[in-house]
Amino acid sequence: MRLLYKSSIRLLFSFCLIFPLLLCSPLVVTAANEEAIFAGGCFWCLEHDLEELPGVSSVESGYSGGTSSSPTYRNHFGHQESVRVKFDSQKISYPTLLRGFWRNIDPLDNGGQFCDRGESYKPVIFTKDQYQEQEVENSLDSAASELGVSRDQLKVNIEPAKVFWIAEDYHQNYAELNSLKYSFYRFNCGRDRRLNELWGDNAGRTATWAD
C-alpha cells in the first residue's frame, strides 16, 4: 500500500508540472491561427464578405501597401483599403480563403473596384511568406481558368505584406452596425451585380475551382 501511495503521489506531481506547460504552449494554443491581408475595394464590403466564411475568426478593416505611418481615412495616400483576416487553418485553409477572396472581387479591374475608383481601391494580395506566395501563384491560374481568360488579364497585384494599420473604430463591423446605409451603398455600387456577371453561381463562394 505504501508503494502504491508513493507511485500515485509521483504521478500526480508529474501531472501538475506538465499540465500548465500544455496550457501555455504556443504550439497547442496558436498553431492553427493564421493571418492573411487582402485589398479588394471598399473594406466594409470585403470585411463583411470574408467574415462570413466558416473558420474565419475575425476580419479587421484598415490600410496597407503604402509607406506613410499612421494613415487615416482622410489621409492614406499610397495605401489600399485592406482587411486583415484571422483564420483557423484547421477549419479553413489558405487556398480556400483565397477562393473566397477572388470571388468577392473583380480581378479584371485594377483601376479600383466597382463604383470606387483610384489607387485606394485597387485589388492586392499581400503575402506573408513563401507558402502564401506559392498558393497565390496557384490561385492565379485557377481563377483565370474559371473566368475563361488568360492569366495576364488578371489585374490583381501580388505584393509582400507590409504594415497593416487598423482603421478608425467607426469603420469596423460597419455592415453590421450600419446595415441600412451599408445595404444602400452596396446596391448602388453594383458590387453584387458585377460579381454575379463574373463568377455566376460561384460568386462569393469557396467551392473548388471550376474547370
N, C-alpha and C positions, 0 to 999 in steps of 0.2 A: 504494500500500500504506500509506504514511504517513497519507493522508487517511482511508482506511478504518479504520485503527487508532485515530485520534483520534475518529472518529464512534462507534466501539464503546465507547471509554472514556467519552465523554459519555453514551451511552445507559445504560451500567452505573451511572454516577454518579447519573443521574436516577432510576433504579430503586431504588437504595439509599436515596435521600431519600424517595421516595413510599411504599415498601413498609411501613416502620414506621408511617406515618400510617394506612394501610389497616388494619393490625392493631389500632391503638389507637382508631380512630374509633368512637364510641358508636353512630353510625348503622349501621355494619356489624355490630357485635357485639351490640347490645342492642335493635335496632329492633323485633324480634318478641317480646321478653319483656314480658309484662304481668302485672298483678295483679288479683285480684277477692277480695272479702271477703263471706262468707255466714255466716248463723246458721241452723241448722236442727235444733235439738235437740242430742243428745249429740254433742260434737265428735269423739269417737272414731269414730262411725259416718260422719259426713259426711266426715271426713278420708279414711277407708278407701274410701268410695264414689267420691269425686271424683278421688283419686289414680290410680284405675284407668283413667281416660279417656285415650285417646291424645292426646298433645300437652300434657298436664299434666306439668310438670317436678317440682313439689313441692307438698305441702299441709301447712301447719302448724296445729296446734291452739292456740287462745288465747282472749282475751276482748276484746270491743269493744262500743261502743254507750253506755258509761257515762261518768262524769266523774271517777271516782276514779283516782288514779295507782297504778301497780304493783299491779293486782289479782292475787289468788291464788285457787286453787281453793276455799279456805276463806273467802275474803273478796273476792267480786267483785260485791257488791250493785250493781244498776243496769246491769251488763254482761250481755251474752249470751255463752254459749259459742259461739265462732265459729271459722271457718277462713280462713286466707289462702292463696289458690290462686295459684301462679305458673305461667303457661302460655305456650306459643309460639303466638302468634296466626296464624302461617303454617301451623300444623298443626291448631289448634282455635280457632275464632272465639269471641268473647264470646257471641253469640247461641246457639251450640251448647253452650257451657259452661252457659249459663242453662237450657237444656232439661235438662241433666244434673242441675242443682240442683233444679229444680221437681219432677222425677220421683223425687227421693230424699227428699222431704218430704211432709207432709200440709198443704197450703196452706189447708185449711178450718178449721184449729185454731190459734188464737193464744193459747191458754192453756198452751202447752207443745208438746211433740211426743211422740206415742206414750205410753209409760209415764212419761216425765219431764215434770213439771208445774211451772209457775211462770215468772216473768219471765226467768230464766236460759236457758230453753229455747224461747222463742217464736221463730218464724222471721222473719228480717230479711235484706233485700238491701241492703248498703251500697254506694252508688255513688260512684265516684272522680271522675267528670267528666260533661259533658253527653252524650257519646256513650253511656256506660253508662246514664245516666238514660233516654235515649230508647229504648235496646234493652230495658230493663226494662219500660218502658211498653208496648212492642210485645208483650213476652212475657206480660204480664198478660192481654191479650185472647186470645192463643193458648192459654194454659193454661186459661182459663175455658171457651173453646170446646171444647177436648179433653175436659174434665171434664163438659161439658154443664151448666154452672152460669153464673149471672150474674157479672159481674166483681166486684160488691160483696160476693159471698160469699167471695172470696179474702181471707184474713186475714194475708197476709204484709206486714210493714211495709217501706216503702222509705225509706231514710234516707241522708243524705250520710255518707261514710266518716269515721270518727273514728280515733283512735289504736288500732292493733292491738297488744295486749300478748300476747306469746307465753307460752303456758302452761308449767308445770313440765316438766322433761325426761321424767318418767315418764308423761306424757300423750301424748308424741309417738310416732307409729307404734305405738300401743297395740294395734291389731288384729293387727299382725304379730308383736309381741314377747310378746303375751299371748293367743294365739289361742284357747285353751280358755275362759278367762274371758270373752273378748270374744264368742265364739260363744254361750255360755250366756246372757250378758246380752242380746245382740241378739234371740235367740229368745224369751226370756221377756218382753222389752219389746214384742213383737208388731210390730216395725217392718216387716219384710218382708210380713207378712200384710196390714197396712193399706196398704202401697204397692201390692200386687197388687190389692187391692179398688179402689183409686182409679184406678190407671193401667193395669191389665191387662198386656198384653204389652209395653207401653212402660215399665213400672216400671224405674227406674234407667237408662234408655237415653237416648241423644242423638238418636234418629231424628227426622226432620222432624215438625212438629206434625200431628196427625190432625185432620181436619175435624169 
